[in-house]
């Protein structure tokens, strides 16, 4: 499709500048630790409005098992987010290359790739950054809005936003 976004064989004179195998345990562990640090930082920053004296509005009250159902919904939302994140990578890779996509999951992450081709830097950067831009533009306003709805929603959104930004570190 878009041959100018990738090549099937390495160009003549190509020299490898850097190699990173994310399936390697040590590399996966480093990415996981970096993701956790980013997630904790997002959670800490989410506490900042409260520390600065902002008064949240709590318009929703939970009774009985409602909070448990909210937590189940939260877990489902986390899984849906991971799938959507990888689908956004796939949409961009497909639009830029037209090639067959591969999706999978390893011990440390979910992934989307385009096997058997070498993408150029622009294609790889656009595809890698797409979920960061799209989901940050969605999640940040939602988290701010949840500050005025209920603390449980606010902190769940902060956690998902932290997972989002932490996961984007691996991208």
C-alpha positions as YAML, in Angstrom:
chain: A
units: angstrom
residues:
- id: 1
  name: UNK
  ca: [0.00, 0.00, 0.00]
- id: 2
  name: UNK
  ca: [2.23, 2.82, 1.22]
- id: 3
  name: UNK
  ca: [5.65, 1.53, 0.19]
- id: 4
  name: UNK
  ca: [7.23, 4.85, 1.17]
- id: 5
  name: UNK
  ca: [6.43, 4.09, 4.86]
- id: 6
  name: UNK
  ca: [8.31, 0.79, 5.01]
- id: 7
  name: UNK
  ca: [10.60, -1.55, 3.12]
- id: 8
  name: UNK
  ca: [10.67, -5.32, 2.82]
- id: 9
  name: UNK
  ca: [14.45, -5.57, 3.03]
- id: 10
  name: UNK
  ca: [16.96, -3.41, 4.80]
- id: 11
  name: UNK
  ca: [18.34, -0.64, 2.59]
- id: 12
  name: UNK
  ca: [21.89, -0.96, 1.28]
- id: 13
  name: UNK
  ca: [24.39, 0.50, 3.70]
- id: 14
  name: UNK
  ca: [22.09, 0.10, 6.67]
- id: 15
  name: UNK
  ca: [23.90, -0.20, 9.98]
- id: 16
  name: UNK
  ca: [22.15, -1.12, 13.17]
- id: 17
  name: UNK
  ca: [22.34, 1.72, 15.66]
- id: 18
  name: UNK
  ca: [20.60, -0.02, 18.53]
- id: 19
  name: UNK
  ca: [18.85, -3.31, 19.27]
- id: 20
  name: UNK
  ca: [16.27, -3.83, 21.98]
- id: 21
  name: UNK
  ca: [14.54, -7.16, 22.49]
- id: 22
  name: UNK
  ca: [11.47, -6.56, 24.63]
- id: 23
  name: UNK
  ca: [10.91, -10.30, 25.02]
- id: 24
  name: UNK
  ca: [14.17, -10.47, 27.00]
- id: 25
  name: UNK
  ca: [13.34, -10.82, 30.71]
- id: 26
  name: UNK
  ca: [15.71, -8.07, 31.87]
- id: 27
  name: UNK
  ca: [14.41, -5.59, 29.29]
- id: 28
  name: UNK
  ca: [10.81, -6.45, 30.15]
- id: 29
  name: UNK
  ca: [11.55, -6.01, 33.83]
- id: 30
  name: UNK
  ca: [13.08, -2.56, 33.24]
- id: 31
  name: UNK
  ca: [10.06, -1.46, 31.18]
- id: 32
  name: UNK
  ca: [7.71, -2.82, 33.86]
- id: 33
  name: UNK
  ca: [9.55, -0.92, 36.60]
- id: 34
  name: UNK
  ca: [9.55, 2.30, 34.56]
- id: 35
  name: UNK
  ca: [5.81, 1.84, 33.97]
- id: 36
  name: UNK
  ca: [5.22, 1.40, 37.69]
- id: 37
  name: UNK
  ca: [7.20, 4.54, 38.52]
- id: 38
  name: UNK
  ca: [5.15, 6.53, 35.98]
- id: 39
  name: UNK
  ca: [1.90, 5.09, 37.36]
- id: 40
  name: UNK
  ca: [2.86, 6.02, 40.93]
- id: 41
  name: UNK
  ca: [3.80, 9.51, 39.75]
- id: 42
  name: UNK
  ca: [0.37, 9.94, 38.12]
- id: 43
  name: UNK
  ca: [-1.32, 8.78, 41.33]
- id: 44
  name: UNK
  ca: [0.79, 11.24, 43.35]
- id: 45
  name: UNK
  ca: [-0.04, 14.09, 40.96]
- id: 46
  name: UNK
  ca: [-3.70, 13.15, 41.22]
- id: 47
  name: UNK
  ca: [-3.52, 13.85, 44.96]
- id: 48
  name: UNK
  ca: [-2.19, 17.35, 44.28]
- id: 49
  name: UNK
  ca: [-5.62, 19.08, 43.95]
- id: 50
  name: UNK
  ca: [-6.63, 17.69, 47.34]
- id: 51
  name: UNK
  ca: [-3.35, 18.79, 48.91]
- id: 52
  name: UNK
  ca: [-3.85, 22.28, 47.49]
- id: 53
  name: UNK
  ca: [-7.28, 22.51, 49.09]
- id: 54
  name: UNK
  ca: [-9.56, 21.85, 46.12]
- id: 55
  name: UNK
  ca: [-13.01, 20.81, 47.22]
- id: 56
  name: UNK
  ca: [-14.31, 17.86, 45.20]
- id: 57
  name: UNK
  ca: [-18.03, 17.47, 44.67]
- id: 58
  name: UNK
  ca: [-19.49, 14.09, 45.52]
- id: 59
  name: UNK
  ca: [-22.82, 13.72, 43.82]
- id: 60
  name: UNK
  ca: [-23.01, 9.90, 43.78]
- id: 61
  name: UNK
  ca: [-23.57, 7.68, 46.80]
- id: 62
  name: UNK
  ca: [-23.04, 3.92, 46.78]
- id: 63
  name: UNK
  ca: [-24.97, 1.48, 48.90]
- id: 64
  name: UNK
  ca: [-24.38, -2.19, 49.55]
- id: 65
  name: UNK
  ca: [-22.87, -4.05, 46.63]
- id: 66
  name: UNK
  ca: [-22.86, -1.06, 44.27]
- id: 67
  name: UNK
  ca: [-19.21, -0.27, 45.07]
- id: 68
  name: UNK
  ca: [-18.28, -3.88, 44.30]
- id: 69
  name: UNK
  ca: [-20.00, -3.64, 40.90]
- id: 70
  name: UNK
  ca: [-18.16, -0.39, 40.23]
- id: 71
  name: UNK
  ca: [-14.87, -2.19, 40.95]
- id: 72
  name: UNK
  ca: [-15.81, -5.01, 38.56]
- id: 73
  name: UNK
  ca: [-16.61, -2.38, 35.94]
- id: 74
  name: UNK
  ca: [-13.22, -0.81, 36.62]
- id: 75
  name: UNK
  ca: [-11.42, -4.11, 35.96]
- id: 76
  name: UNK
  ca: [-13.36, -4.58, 32.72]
- id: 77
  name: UNK
  ca: [-12.54, -1.00, 31.73]
- id: 78
  name: UNK
  ca: [-8.82, -1.67, 32.26]
- id: 79
  name: UNK
  ca: [-8.95, -4.70, 29.95]
- id: 80
  name: UNK
  ca: [-11.00, -2.82, 27.35]
- id: 81
  name: UNK
  ca: [-8.48, 0.03, 27.47]
- id: 82
  name: UNK
  ca: [-5.55, -2.34, 26.80]
- id: 83
  name: UNK
  ca: [-7.36, -3.82, 23.78]
- id: 84
  name: UNK
  ca: [-8.28, -0.36, 22.46]
- id: 85
  name: UNK
  ca: [-4.71, 0.85, 22.98]
- id: 86
  name: UNK
  ca: [-3.34, -1.95, 20.80]
- id: 87
  name: UNK
  ca: [-6.10, -1.47, 18.23]
- id: 88
  name: UNK
  ca: [-5.08, 2.19, 17.84]
- id: 89
  name: UNK
  ca: [-1.52, 1.04, 17.13]
- id: 90
  name: UNK
  ca: [-2.97, -1.38, 14.60]
- id: 91
  name: UNK
  ca: [-5.17, 1.22, 12.91]
- id: 92
  name: UNK
  ca: [-2.17, 3.50, 12.38]
- id: 93
  name: UNK
  ca: [0.13, 0.69, 11.21]
- id: 94
  name: UNK
  ca: [-2.56, -0.57, 8.82]
- id: 95
  name: UNK
  ca: [-3.26, 2.93, 7.46]
- id: 96
  name: UNK
  ca: [0.44, 3.66, 6.97]
- id: 97
  name: UNK
  ca: [1.56, 0.30, 5.58]
- id: 98
  name: UNK
  ca: [-1.49, -1.65, 4.44]
- id: 99
  name: UNK
  ca: [0.24, -4.78, 5.71]
- id: 100
  name: UNK
  ca: [-1.09, -7.63, 7.84]
- id: 101
  name: UNK
  ca: [-0.96, -6.95, 11.59]
- id: 102
  name: UNK
  ca: [0.04, -9.20, 14.46]
- id: 103
  name: UNK
  ca: [-1.38, -8.82, 17.96]
- id: 104
  name: UNK
  ca: [-0.24, -10.66, 21.03]
- id: 105
  name: UNK
  ca: [0.59, -10.65, 24.69]
- id: 106
  name: UNK
  ca: [3.80, -11.52, 26.48]
- id: 107
  name: UNK
  ca: [4.58, -11.89, 30.17]
- id: 108
  name: UNK
  ca: [5.04, -8.13, 30.50]
- id: 109
  name: UNK
  ca: [2.90, -6.44, 27.83]
- id: 110
  name: UNK
  ca: [0.38, -6.59, 25.03]
- id: 111
  name: UNK
  ca: [1.66, -5.71, 21.57]
- id: 112
  name: UNK
  ca: [0.79, -4.96, 17.98]
- id: 113
  name: UNK
  ca: [3.26, -5.33, 15.17]
- id: 114
  name: UNK
  ca: [3.73, -5.55, 11.44]
- id: 115
  name: UNK
  ca: [5.83, -8.66, 10.74]
- id: 116
  name: UNK
  ca: [8.12, -9.18, 7.77]
- id: 117
  name: UNK
  ca: [8.67, -5.49, 7.01]
- id: 118
  name: UNK
  ca: [10.90, -2.71, 8.30]
- id: 119
  name: UNK
  ca: [8.99, 0.47, 9.03]
- id: 120
  name: UNK
  ca: [10.63, 3.82, 8.67]
- id: 121
  name: UNK
  ca: [11.07, 6.04, 11.72]
- id: 122
  name: UNK
  ca: [8.10, 8.31, 10.89]
- id: 123
  name: UNK
  ca: [5.73, 5.34, 10.53]
- id: 124
  name: UNK
  ca: [6.93, 3.74, 13.76]
- id: 125
  name: UNK
  ca: [6.74, 7.02, 15.71]
- id: 126
  name: UNK
  ca: [3.25, 7.88, 14.47]
- id: 127
  name: UNK
  ca: [1.98, 4.40, 15.26]
- id: 128
  name: UNK
  ca: [3.67, 4.30, 18.66]
- id: 129
  name: UNK
  ca: [2.55, 7.79, 19.72]
- id: 130
  name: UNK
  ca: [-1.06, 7.53, 18.52]
- id: 131
  name: UNK
  ca: [-2.46, 5.91, 21.71]
- id: 132
  name: UNK
  ca: [-0.54, 8.39, 23.89]
- id: 133
  name: UNK
  ca: [-2.10, 11.38, 22.14]
- id: 134
  name: UNK
  ca: [-5.60, 9.97, 21.63]
- id: 135
  name: UNK
  ca: [-6.16, 8.43, 25.05]
- id: 136
  name: UNK
  ca: [-4.51, 11.27, 26.98]
- id: 137
  name: UNK
  ca: [-6.88, 13.68, 25.23]
- id: 138
  name: UNK
  ca: [-9.80, 11.51, 26.40]
- id: 139
  name: UNK
  ca: [-8.67, 10.39, 29.86]
- id: 140
  name: UNK
  ca: [-7.38, 13.63, 31.30]
- id: 141
  name: UNK
  ca: [-10.67, 15.58, 30.93]
- id: 142
  name: UNK
  ca: [-12.61, 12.53, 32.18]
- id: 143
  name: UNK
  ca: [-10.40, 12.29, 35.26]
- id: 144
  name: UNK
  ca: [-10.84, 16.01, 35.96]
- id: 145
  name: UNK
  ca: [-14.62, 15.66, 35.57]
- id: 146
  name: UNK
  ca: [-14.68, 12.65, 37.92]
- id: 147
  name: UNK
  ca: [-13.07, 14.82, 40.60]
- id: 148
  name: UNK
  ca: [-16.46, 16.48, 40.90]
- id: 149
  name: UNK
  ca: [-18.51, 13.28, 40.68]
- id: 150
  name: UNK
  ca: [-17.11, 10.78, 43.19]
- id: 151
  name: UNK
  ca: [-13.73, 10.01, 44.74]
- id: 152
  name: UNK
  ca: [-13.91, 6.34, 43.73]
- id: 153
  name: UNK
  ca: [-14.36, 7.25, 40.05]
- id: 154
  name: UNK
  ca: [-11.64, 9.87, 40.31]
- id: 155
  name: UNK
  ca: [-9.07, 7.45, 41.76]
- id: 156
  name: UNK
  ca: [-10.01, 4.64, 39.39]
- id: 157
  name: UNK
  ca: [-9.53, 7.02, 36.46]
- id: 158
  name: UNK
  ca: [-6.21, 8.16, 37.93]
- id: 159
  name: UNK
  ca: [-5.14, 4.52, 38.11]
- id: 160
  name: UNK
  ca: [-6.18, 3.82, 34.51]
- id: 161
  name: UNK
  ca: [-4.50, 7.04, 33.37]
- id: 162
  name: UNK
  ca: [-1.36, 5.91, 35.21]
- id: 163
  name: UNK
  ca: [-1.50, 2.52, 33.49]
- id: 164
  name: UNK
  ca: [-1.98, 4.34, 30.19]
- id: 165
  name: UNK
  ca: [1.04, 6.62, 30.60]
- id: 166
  name: UNK
  ca: [3.17, 3.82, 32.05]
- id: 167
  name: UNK
  ca: [2.29, 1.54, 29.16]
- id: 168
  name: UNK
  ca: [3.09, 4.28, 26.68]
- id: 169
  name: UNK
  ca: [6.65, 4.35, 28.10]
- id: 170
  name: UNK
  ca: [7.10, 0.90, 26.57]
- id: 171
  name: UNK
  ca: [5.79, 2.09, 23.23]
...
